[in-house]
Structures are given as structure tokens and as C-alpha cells.
Amino acid sequence: MILNIFKPPVFTSFDVIRALRRAGVKMKAGHAGSLDPFATGVLLVCLGDYTKKISQLMELKKEYEGLIEFGIITDTYDISGKIKEKKDVKEYSLDILEKVFSEFTGKIEQIPPMYSAVKYSGVPLYKIARTGKEIERKPKKVEIYSLEILKYESPFLTFRAVCSKGTYIRSLVYDIGNRLGCGSYLRSLTRTKVGNYSVKDSLFVGDFEKFFNEQKIYGNCK
């Protein structure tokens, strides 16, 4: 079985798996693409033999809706980090913003943030970042299929992005702020779709026990 679960804020992706265990699910379980703790939305979890489909599911397109705040740069590129710098922000025209957004649409190269699980000499970057060090990271190729402005009231901008596997939305937001010259960070993020799995159909953590009792899928699942 493939579960479309709404990951709540603060929870890590593995916290969702732990919640499944607490609800009585004993079968093998794994998620197909993690979400940062501050982020919410679609987390696909495979049970039993469906864990063999994880790599296939991770290749699906992802859709996100997020909120950018301009004028502030944090060490994690998101709201969970410490503020590194504040800059003056002017009100940009939609024409300027849309032009910048178009520059980040298509196949692009992206440098992973220091606070990420990408490994350097076998050590996750976030562990190195916690020591106060910053190392050079190699850019990676990702694809932004669409990048749309939904609402703009300076210094805040709400956007929707559809992207490939491996895209760091935090890095995308950081790069947009750099391009504008004012800096920015990701204030909130919701993954609204993974492939055809929509947040509108997601199962909430608080409903696990009721759902599994109805489905009677505590044992082996094929």
C-alpha cells in the first residue's frame, strides 16, 4: 500500500513513520522523499512489498507552494535558521519579479545548502555546518518545470513551483534573493503534489488509528 500522508510542521519525515508504529503498523515502511521539519504536505509512505516502489516514486514531479520573505538571509535558507544578514527591501514590479523567476525556470544548476543531508567525505553537510564551517559544494542539475507568482505584498511573495527530484526549494529562494540583490529566505513551504498524489487527498497523522482499523492492514501488506 502507498499512503499519501500530510506531514505536519515540526515533524521530521521519520517522525511520521514512528507515528505509524505507534498506531500499530508493524510491517516494513519507508517514505519516498523527505520533507524538512518546518515544511508540510504530501509525504508518500510505502508499506510492505510496496517499499520496492520507493525509488520509482521519488522520480515523480513535485509541486510546492511557499512563502518568501525578502530582505533577510538565514544560515539554513529557511525560517528554522539563524539570521545572518538583513538588507533594505524595495517594492519590485511584477515585471521584474517575473523576469527573475523566468531565469530560474527550466534546467538549472543549484548548489545544495550547507544545512542539508548531502554528504561530503561521508559526512552530512548539516553536521559540518553545525561546527560553524562552510565548505565548497558542487552544483547539481535540477529542473524547474514551472515557477509562478501567486501573491506579492512586499516583502512577502507567495509562489508555486513544480520541479524535479533533488530540487532544494530553499536554495531556489536563496538564489532568487541573491539575483534581486536583497536576499531572501523561505518562510513556509507545503508540498501540494507528488505526481498525481494531491494534498487534498492526504491522510492526517491524527487519523492513523481509525484508518488502519477500518482497512485492517496491521500485518503484512502486499
C-alpha positions in Angstrom: 0.0 0.0 0.0 1.1 3.6 -0.8 -0.1 6.1 1.7 -0.5 9.8 0.9 0.2 11.4 4.3 0.1 15.1 5.3 3.3 15.7 7.1 2.6 18.3 9.9 5.0 21.1 10.8 7.8 20.3 13.3 7.6 16.5 12.5 10.5 15.0 10.6 9.7 12.6 7.8 10.8 9.7 10.1 8.5 11.1 12.9 5.7 10.1 10.5 7.0 6.6 10.3 7.2 6.5 14.1 3.6 7.7 14.3 2.6 4.7 12.1 4.4 2.4 14.5 2.5 3.9 17.4 -0.7 3.4 15.6 0.1 -0.3 15.5 1.5 -0.8 12.0 4.3 -3.4 12.2 5.0 -4.0 8.6 8.0 -2.6 6.7 7.6 1.1 5.9 9.6 3.8 4.1 9.0 7.2 2.8 9.6 8.3 -0.8 11.3 11.7 -0.5 11.7 13.5 2.8 10.4 17.0 3.8 12.2 19.4 6.1 10.8 19.6 9.6 9.4 23.1 9.1 7.6 22.1 5.8 4.2 20.5 5.5 2.3 18.5 2.9 2.4 15.3 0.8 4.7 12.6 2.1 4.4 9.3 0.3 4.9 6.3 2.6 5.1 2.7 1.2 4.1 -0.3 3.3 5.2 -3.9 2.9 6.1 -5.0 -0.6 5.3 -1.5 -1.9 8.6 -0.3 -0.4 10.1 -1.7 -3.6 8.4 1.2 -5.4 10.1 3.9 -3.4 12.8 4.7 -5.9 10.2 4.9 -8.7 8.0 7.3 -6.7 11.0 9.5 -5.9 11.3 10.2 -9.6 7.9 11.9 -9.8 7.5 15.6 -10.2 6.9 17.6 -7.1 4.7 20.6 -6.6 5.2 23.1 -3.8 3.6 26.3 -2.6 5.8 28.6 -0.4 6.2 32.0 1.1 9.3 34.1 0.6 10.4 37.0 2.8 12.8 39.4 1.1 15.5 41.3 2.9 16.6 38.6 5.3 19.1 35.8 4.9 19.3 32.9 7.3 22.0 30.2 7.6 19.6 27.4 6.6 17.9 29.5 3.9 14.6 29.0 5.8 12.7 30.1 8.9 14.3 27.4 11.1 17.8 29.1 10.8 19.6 32.0 12.4 19.5 35.4 10.7 22.9 36.1 9.1 22.1 39.4 7.4 19.3 42.0 6.9 19.1 44.2 3.9 16.8 47.0 2.7 14.0 45.9 0.5 12.3 48.0 -2.2 9.0 47.1 -3.8 9.6 45.3 -7.0 7.3 45.5 -10.0 5.7 42.2 -11.1 7.5 42.6 -14.4 10.9 42.5 -12.7 9.9 39.6 -10.4 8.5 37.5 -13.3 11.7 38.1 -15.3 13.8 36.9 -12.4 11.5 33.9 -11.9 11.9 33.0 -15.6 15.6 32.9 -15.2 15.2 30.1 -12.7 12.8 28.1 -14.9 14.0 25.1 -16.9 17.1 23.1 -16.4 19.4 24.9 -13.9 22.4 24.3 -11.7 21.8 24.5 -8.0 24.2 24.5 -5.1 22.9 22.5 -2.1 22.6 24.4 1.2 25.1 23.7 3.9 22.3 22.6 6.1 21.4 19.5 4.0 21.8 15.8 4.1 24.2 15.9 1.1 27.4 14.1 2.1 31.0 15.4 2.0 33.6 12.8 2.5 30.9 10.6 4.0 29.7 13.3 6.5 26.3 15.0 6.0 26.8 18.7 5.3 24.5 19.7 8.2 26.8 18.2 10.7 29.7 20.2 9.3 27.5 23.3 9.2 26.8 22.9 13.0 30.5 23.3 13.7 30.5 26.7 12.0 32.4 25.6 9.0 31.3 26.1 5.4 32.8 24.1 2.5 32.6 24.4 -1.2 29.7 22.4 -2.7 29.4 21.2 -6.2 26.4 22.4 -8.2 23.8 19.8 -9.2 21.5 19.9 -12.2 17.8 20.0 -11.5 14.7 21.1 -13.5 12.1 23.7 -12.6 9.2 22.9 -14.8 7.2 26.0 -13.7 7.6 28.8 -11.2 4.6 31.0 -10.7 3.9 34.1 -8.5 0.6 33.7 -6.7 0.7 36.8 -4.5 3.1 39.7 -3.8 2.9 42.2 -1.0 6.4 43.4 -0.2 8.4 42.0 1.5 6.4 38.8 1.1 5.8 36.7 -2.0 3.8 33.5 -2.3 4.7 31.2 -5.2 4.1 27.8 -6.7 6.9 25.6 -8.1 6.8 22.3 -10.0 10.2 20.7 -10.0 12.3 17.5 -10.4 13.6 15.2 -7.8 16.5 16.6 -5.8 15.5 20.3 -6.0 16.1 22.3 -2.9 13.3 24.9 -2.8 15.3 26.7 0.0 18.3 27.1 -2.4 15.9 28.3 -5.1 14.6 31.0 -2.8 18.1 31.9 -1.7 19.3 32.3 -5.3 16.2 34.4 -6.2 17.0 36.8 -3.3 20.6 37.0 -4.5 19.6 37.7 -8.0 17.4 40.6 -6.8 20.2 41.9 -4.6 18.1 42.0 -1.4 18.4 38.4 -0.1 15.6 36.2 0.9 14.6 33.1 2.9 11.9 30.5 2.8 9.3 31.4 5.5 6.9 28.4 4.9 6.6 25.5 2.4 3.9 23.0 1.6 4.3 20.1 -0.9 1.0 20.1 -2.6 1.6 17.2 -5.1 3.9 14.3 -5.8 3.0 13.1 -9.2 -0.8 12.6 -9.1 -0.9 12.4 -5.3 -2.5 15.6 -4.0 -2.5 17.2 -0.6 -6.3 17.4 -0.9 -6.4 13.6 -0.5 -3.8 13.3 2.2 -4.3 11.2 5.4 -3.7 13.1 8.6 -1.5 11.7 11.4 -4.3 12.1 13.9 -6.5 9.8 11.8 -4.0 6.9 11.6 -5.6 4.5 14.1 -9.1 5.0 12.7 -7.9 4.5 9.1 -5.9 1.4 9.9 -8.7 -0.2 12.0 -11.0 0.3 9.0 -8.5 -1.1 6.5 -7.3 -3.9 8.8 -3.7 -3.6 7.5 -1.6 -4.0 10.6 0.1 -7.2 9.4 1.8 -8.0 6.1 0.8 -5.7 3.2 1.3 -6.7 -0.4 
